[in-house]
Amino acid sequence: MSAREEGKGSWIFGLIILVIGIIFIVENFTDLEIWGRVWNLWPLILVIWGIKEIWQNKSIFFGIILIAIGGIFLGKYFFDFVI
């Protein structure tokens, strides 16, 4: 594995930390309630992870499972499904 491939995911982690920090700063200096709305969309992480698994041909079955679980949780949030 080359040095270029090893550092590939580190910028994504940094970007996530940056976005979370910006959300906290905006909430502290304004009356906006952003974190509550963003937190309800956590299943998107599962959907994106599943798409990444399928796209990189790592595990199509695992990718479909992740997308299905994320879709169920998103459906529960958006359409009031009862599990």
N, C-alpha and C positions, 0 to 999 in steps of 0.2 A: 504494500500500500504506500503510495507516494505521500509526500508532505501536503500536497495540494488536496488530496482526497481526505486526509485526516482532519483538516481544519474546515471541512465543508459545512458541517452542522453547527459550528460554534457561532457563526453570525446570526443564525436563526434564534438561538438561545439569547444572544445579546439583544436582538430586536424585540423578543417577547418581554424581556426585563425592562427595556426602554418604554414599551407601550404601557406596561403595568405602572411604571413610575409616572408617566404622563397622566394616566387616569387618576392616580392618587393626588397628584399636584392639582389637577383641575377640580377634583372634589374638595380639596382643602381650601382653595381660594375662591370657589364659587358655591352657589347653592344647588348646583346640578348633582343629580344622583345617577352617576354613570355605572358604577361598579355593579349595582343590583341588576341593571339591564344587561350588562356584558356577561355577568355570571350565569344568567339564564341560557346563554348560548354555548355553554361548555361542551355539549355534544358535538359541536362542529369540529372539535379536536379529533374525535373518533372518526368522523366522516373524512376529514383531510388525511388522517393517518391511513385509513383504508384505501383511499385513492392513491396515496403514495406507494403503498404496498403493491397494489395492482399495476401501477404505472412502471415500477421498477422490476416487475416480474419476480418479486420475492416469493409471495404466497397469495395466489388469487383467492383461495378459500378463506384465509384469514382476513384479507381485505374486504371481501363481501360480508363476512361476519361483523367486522368493525363498522362498516357502512350501515348495515341493518340495525345494529344496536344504537348507533348514533341517530339514525332516522326515527327509531321508536321514541327515543327521548326527546328529540326535536318535535315530533308529532304530538307528544304529550304536552309539551309547552305551548305549541302554536294552536293545536286543535282540541285541547282538553281531553285527550285520551285517558282512560282509566286503566292502569295496568294491574 
